């Protein structure tokens, strides 16, 4: 009896420790003032161009140090002449604890997102291209795509870099054709929620488990988090209604919280003063 109790205690401690380690690892790499991945806006740069001030998440001022080993990339900027970082640019950097930068991407300043209205959900790729090409240049800039289709300062720099095959800083029609399929709201808007549910329900029990849900949610390491949030009744599986609610949150966007609406109103009031 004592042996079994000791084993259970040991397993509980190991399990708890593993969860704590996983949580600490996730937090240190994605959020917080000490995170290894820094996503924000360049607010300052010294005369040498080596010391950078980056405002992360609008609240943390990070002091970064670029060195000779740092991989520096400029994404979404028109490739004309020498490129240099400028205050106001977007930044995504991977750094060490001491602030030394392993790799850094500079992007154009995007400003506030203005995702196209619900009509985008029924558009073809060609219609989406035309609606996003605000300057009628017959190409889609980094700012246009990020502002009107997919706003993700953390993930979009890498996606844009991979899809911009000729590296000219914009998507031509051929490059753009591969882009919408990488965006969750576009993928899920191609079918009705009930169709997605029926396709994912492989064992036909009218419920989706995590594995089946992953056929709908393609957010990589975040699938489990999305599943837990979608599982409103905490049953460990998703009903057809819960699945439809999740899909709508992706295609139509999440409703703003009361706190966020109040904050937006304060900003609007201050801007008009």
Order of alpha helices (4+ residues) and beta strands (2+ residues): alpha-beta-beta-beta-beta-beta-beta-alpha-beta-alpha-alpha-beta-alpha-alpha-alpha-alpha-alpha-alpha-alpha
